[in-house]
Amino acid sequence: MVEFSLDNVANLQHHGFTVEPSKGFVERGQTKTISISWMPPDDFDPDHPLTVSALLQLKGDVKETYKVFFVAQVVTGL
């Protein structure tokens, strides 16, 4: 079994991201879907893409840490 957790969830939420689930367990050899959605916050500047990062930690026999970048941009006028 591998435990996963995404840190900095409060900061992601502050920037409009929702991550479900942000932590949990996965049996070896299995996959788990993590849903990510984004709603631009009130102070979002559409002229500048948003980039926020968080650390994804995997703990099994070995502990691994990955830096994940969340990038969002509003495209209008299409």
Residue, then its C-alpha position, 0 to 999 in steps of 0.5 A: m500500500v502506498e500513501f499519497s498526500l498533497d501539501n499546500v492545499a489551503n494555498l491551492q484553494h486560495h488560488g481557486f483550485t480544488v483537489e479531491p482527494s488531496k490524500g489517501f491510499v493506493e494499493r500496489g499495482q492499482t491507480k487512483t483518480i485525483s480530480i482537479s478543478w479551477m475557478p478563477p478567484d475574484d482577484f485573478d488577472p486574466d492577462h497573466p497565467l496563474t502558476v502555483s506549486a505543491l509537493l506530492q508525497l508518496k510513502g511506501d517502502v520508499k518515500e518519494t516527493y514530486k513538485v507539481f505545478f498547477v497552471a491556469q489561464v483564462v482564454t476569451g474571445l474565441 
